[in-house]
């Protein structure tokens, strides 16, 4: 019985996290790659998040939408 309750609770937590991630990504500001480099930034890949971000310059930390 405990195993079923734990499995059900884990399923609920994972479902809540899965639903929250796209919302958080959509809320983050995003810019094109050339805009990042034009503002003295560098486009870098963050393997922890699997996304491209702008490092340095005016758009430091913003997500990259296209190259």
Buried (B, 14 or more C-beta within 10 A) or exposed (E): EEEEEEEEEEEEEEEEEEEEEEEEEEEEEBBBBEBBBEBEBEBBEEEEEEBBBBBBBEBBEBBBEEE
